[in-house]
Amino acid sequence: MTLGKVVPMIIEQVKALIAKEFGVDGSKLSPATRLVEDLNIDSLDAVELMMRLEETFSFKIGDEEASTLKSVSDIVALVTTRTASHA
C-alpha cells in the first residue's frame, strides 16, 4: 500500500480515536484541529490520548515526543512515520 493511500486512512483512524475518546463529532475534526485550543484537552486528557494511540498503533510515545503533539496533523505525522518505519 502506498503512502498516499495510508495517510488518509491514518487521518480517519486518528479522528475516530479522538472523537470517541473526547466525545466530539469526528466530522468536525481536521488535520488543523488543535488539541488544547480547539478541543480543550488538558494534561490528563493528553496522557489518556497518548495511551490510546499507543494501544491502537502499537508503539510507545515518549514524554518529550508527546509534548510536541499539538494538533491532529502532528499526531498523523507521528503515526505515519512510526508505522512506515515498521512496515
Buried (B, 14 or more C-beta within 10 A) or exposed (E): EEEEEBBEEBBEBBBEBBBEBBEBEEEEBEBEBEBEEBBEBEEEBBEBBBEBBEEEBEBEBEEEEBEEBEBBBBBBBBBBEBBEEEE
